[in-house]
């Protein structure tokens, strides 16, 4: 998927260039919603995740983490382990590791190199999700307005986020939902939609990935009752307070 590689490259370079000359204070900035992580921890996770993928060391599928506490715990422990083994590295060292593994991962996304045997077939898209989510977490922490909010990457991860919502609606028996964003429309869940929600692509992705509160989601443009959808709108716990970017 050349477009996947291109989307990853665009957002990786945008974030790396902004962090290249960051001082220690910036690297130590806590991440909103995940205050136990710093900017350095987040880049350590992304660098480690990329390396694990290209080396064939990330084999588990965590797509049931939204409903299975054991899967969610294993996923969180896996991410924390990537951070822990890199705690003694500087920010610039982590950026070098991310570039090294990232360039190879781009070749795999591009189809120029095969993913290692056993890697989940949607690993590239899963990783892009992690990059988009965490890059915007960093930009928010540093109070930097992202230049790639409306990028190709946002559109691609939104598509996957909508697909994941479809899985949750079907798994819980919630009514079908129509989603609209600009010229895009999706119908997810089984049956005739009982409600329609409209929001910009970036807002939808952040809401569908645990970065908007229940009240923020409720404040989207709804035709119909949002109540039946709020519990499963995100696979992750929504923040209790409004998350504004």
Secondary structure, DSSP 8 states (H G I E B T S, - for coil): -HHHHHHHHHHHHHHHHHHTT--HHHHT-EETTEEEEEHHHHHHHHHHHHHHHHTT------TTTTT-HHHHHHHHHHHHHHHHTTTTS-HHHHHHHHHHHHHHHHHHHHTSS---TT--TTHHHHHHHHHHHHHHHHHHHTT---S-TTSHHHHHHHHHHHHHHHHHHHHHT---EEEEETTEEEEESSSS-SEEEE--HHHHHHHTTT-S-HHHHHTSEEES--HHHHTTSSSS---SS----
